[in-house]
Amino acid sequence: MSYFRNEFKYLVSEQQIAMLSCRLDGVLSADVHAGGKDAGDRKQYLIRSLYFDDPQNSCFYDNESGYDRREKWRIRTYNASAKTIYLEKKSKLHGKTHKDRCLLTREQAERLILGEELPQEPEDGLLKEFSLLQRTKGFMPKVITVYERVPYVYALGNVRITFDRNISSSVDYGSFFAERLPVRPVMQAGAHLMEVKYDEYLPSFIFQCLQMQNLQRTAFSKYCLCRKYSLVLASPIW
């Protein structure tokens, strides 16, 4: 049975990340999957996501309008590797979020990126749902988001705190699986994002660790921010 989680976002500076990380290092664990590059004494990995939308950009405008119920679809990889590829649907309802995902093969992912139908009817329900959206609503690639993530986790409350640095975009869909992807930064230098996610409650000691002057919640969508560049620019970025 699906459930929705709390998800809060904060714009943070490099100095704020350093201070918050110093507090969190002593009480939370690093995500075991963060086996990418070293970031000081923390572990980080690279996230690359290719978002889809229909020709009317419904997902984009639903998010911009703040509709209570909305969805985003993406293909996601980690550390620029095609060994593990996910198709994900992220849903939002009453201010909370839920994520469904399934594994894709490299061939399936490449077909979806090209807008081609899969050679066989998929057995997985999520992949079947997305294939239907491609056929009926014309879902197609819209933008790639790329960023470096430092993740912290805590089992009680299923807490996950992440720092996302160097958020960038690309419209070079054909190079999604390339080791090196040309990207364009979409935020001011030194500006990054902190996300705080948990189920029913946030333990009080973690709440105290996150208290900082001038730290304010923000409505922030990496997809929408990166889309604004591709919507404004009529010609290719590179």
C-alpha positions in Angstrom: 0.0 0.0 0.0 1.4 3.4 -1.0 2.0 6.1 1.5 3.0 9.7 1.4 5.9 11.3 3.2 6.7 14.8 4.5 9.2 16.6 2.3 10.6 20.1 3.1 13.1 22.0 1.1 15.5 24.8 2.0 17.9 26.9 0.0 21.3 26.8 1.7 24.8 28.2 1.2 28.1 26.3 1.2 28.7 27.8 4.7 25.4 26.6 6.0 26.0 23.1 4.6 29.3 23.0 6.4 27.7 23.9 9.7 24.7 21.6 9.3 26.9 18.7 8.2 29.1 19.1 11.2 26.1 18.6 13.4 24.6 15.8 11.5 27.9 13.8 11.1 27.7 13.0 14.8 24.2 11.7 15.0 23.2 10.4 11.5 24.6 7.8 9.2 25.6 8.3 5.6 23.5 6.5 3.0 25.1 3.1 2.3 24.6 3.7 -1.4 26.7 6.9 -1.4 29.8 5.3 -2.8 30.7 8.0 -5.3 33.2 10.8 -4.8 34.5 11.9 -1.5 33.2 15.2 -0.2 35.5 15.9 2.7 34.7 13.3 5.3 31.3 12.7 3.7 30.2 10.5 0.8 28.2 11.8 -2.2 26.9 10.5 -5.4 25.9 12.0 -8.7 22.2 11.9 -9.7 21.1 12.3 -13.3 17.4 12.4 -14.1 15.6 12.7 -17.4 12.1 14.2 -17.0 9.1 13.6 -19.3 6.1 15.7 -20.0 3.3 15.9 -22.7 3.3 18.5 -25.5 1.2 20.9 -23.4 3.8 20.7 -20.6 1.0 19.7 -18.1 3.4 18.4 -15.4 5.4 21.6 -15.5 2.4 23.9 -15.4 0.6 21.8 -12.7 3.7 22.2 -10.5 4.0 26.0 -11.3 0.3 26.5 -10.4 0.7 24.6 -7.2 -2.0 22.0 -7.9 -2.7 19.9 -4.9 -2.4 16.6 -6.8 0.3 16.3 -9.4 2.9 13.9 -10.8 6.3 13.9 -12.4 7.9 11.1 -14.4 11.6 10.5 -14.9 14.4 8.0 -15.7 17.1 8.1 -13.1 20.7 6.9 -12.8 23.5 7.2 -10.3 27.1 8.1 -10.8 26.6 8.3 -14.6 26.3 4.5 -14.7 23.8 2.5 -16.7 24.1 -0.6 -14.5 21.0 0.5 -12.4 18.3 2.5 -14.2 15.0 3.4 -12.6 11.7 4.6 -14.1 10.1 6.8 -11.3 6.8 8.5 -10.8 6.8 11.1 -8.0 3.4 12.1 -6.8 2.3 14.9 -4.5 -0.9 15.2 -2.6 -1.9 17.5 0.3 1.7 18.7 0.5 3.2 15.2 0.9 5.1 13.1 -1.6 5.2 9.5 -2.7 7.6 7.8 -5.1 7.0 4.6 -7.2 9.8 3.1 -9.2 10.8 0.1 -11.2 14.0 -1.1 -12.8 14.6 -0.6 -16.5 17.0 -2.3 -18.9 19.3 -0.1 -21.0 17.3 -1.1 -24.1 14.0 -0.2 -22.5 15.3 3.2 -21.3 16.7 4.1 -24.7 13.4 3.2 -26.3 11.5 5.4 -23.9 13.9 8.3 -24.5 13.3 7.9 -28.3 9.5 7.7 -27.8 9.4 4.2 -29.2 7.0 1.6 -28.0 8.5 -1.4 -26.1 8.6 -4.5 -28.2 6.6 -6.4 -25.7 3.8 -5.4 -23.3 5.5 -4.7 -20.0 4.6 -6.8 -17.0 5.4 -4.2 -14.5 2.4 -1.9 -13.7 4.4 1.3 -13.5 6.1 0.7 -16.8 2.8 -0.2 -18.3 1.3 3.0 -17.0 4.1 5.1 -18.5 3.9 3.3 -21.9 0.2 4.2 -22.0 1.0 7.9 -21.3 3.5 7.8 -24.2 0.9 6.4 -26.6 -2.1 8.5 -25.4 -0.6 11.8 -24.3 2.6 11.9 -26.2 5.0 12.0 -23.2 8.5 12.9 -24.4 11.8 13.9 -22.9 11.9 17.5 -21.7 15.0 18.1 -19.6 17.9 16.4 -17.8 18.8 17.4 -14.2 22.2 16.7 -12.8 23.4 17.3 -9.2 25.7 16.0 -6.5 24.0 14.6 -3.4 25.3 14.1 0.1 22.7 11.9 1.9 22.1 11.3 5.6 19.6 8.7 7.0 18.1 7.7 10.3 15.9 4.6 10.6 13.3 5.8 13.2 10.8 7.9 11.3 12.5 6.9 8.0 14.4 10.2 8.0 16.4 11.3 5.0 18.3 14.6 4.9 20.2 15.4 1.7 22.3 18.3 0.4 22.2 18.7 -3.3 25.0 20.7 -4.8 25.7 22.1 -8.3 22.2 21.7 -9.7 22.5 21.8 -13.5 20.4 21.1 -16.6 20.9 19.7 -20.1 18.7 19.1 -23.1 21.1 16.7 -24.8 18.8 13.7 -24.3 20.9 11.5 -26.6 23.8 11.8 -24.2 21.9 10.8 -21.1 24.0 7.6 -20.6 27.3 9.3 -21.7 30.0 9.4 -19.1 30.4 13.1 -19.6 27.3 15.2 -20.2 27.4 19.0 -21.1 25.4 20.8 -18.5 24.4 24.4 -17.6 24.2 25.5 -13.9 20.8 26.8 -13.0 21.5 28.4 -9.7 23.7 31.2 -8.5 27.2 30.2 -7.5 27.3 28.9 -3.9 23.5 28.3 -3.7 22.4 24.7 -3.0 19.4 22.8 -1.7 18.7 20.8 1.5 15.8 18.4 1.5 14.3 16.9 4.8 12.1 13.9 4.3 10.4 11.7 6.9 7.3 9.6 7.5 5.1 10.4 10.5 7.6 12.3 12.7 11.0 13.9 12.8 12.9 13.0 16.0 13.4 16.0 18.2 17.2 15.8 18.3 17.4 16.0 14.5 15.0 18.9 14.5 17.4 20.7 16.9 20.3 20.0 14.7 18.6 21.7 11.8 17.8 24.9 13.6 19.7 27.8 12.1 19.1 31.5 11.8 17.8 32.6 8.4 17.0 29.0 7.3 13.6 29.1 5.7 11.5 26.7 3.8 11.0 27.2 0.1 8.9 25.8 -2.7 11.5 24.4 -5.0 11.3 22.0 -8.0 14.5 21.0 -9.7 12.5 19.9 -12.7 10.7 23.3 -13.1 13.8 25.3 -12.6 15.7 23.4 -15.2 12.7 23.4 -17.5 12.5 27.2 -17.4 15.9 27.3 -19.2 14.7 25.0 -22.0 11.5 26.9 -22.3 13.2 30.3 -22.6 16.0 29.2 -24.9 14.7 28.6 -28.4 18.0 27.2 -29.7 20.2 24.4 -28.3 22.3 25.4 -25.3 25.5 23.8 -26.7 
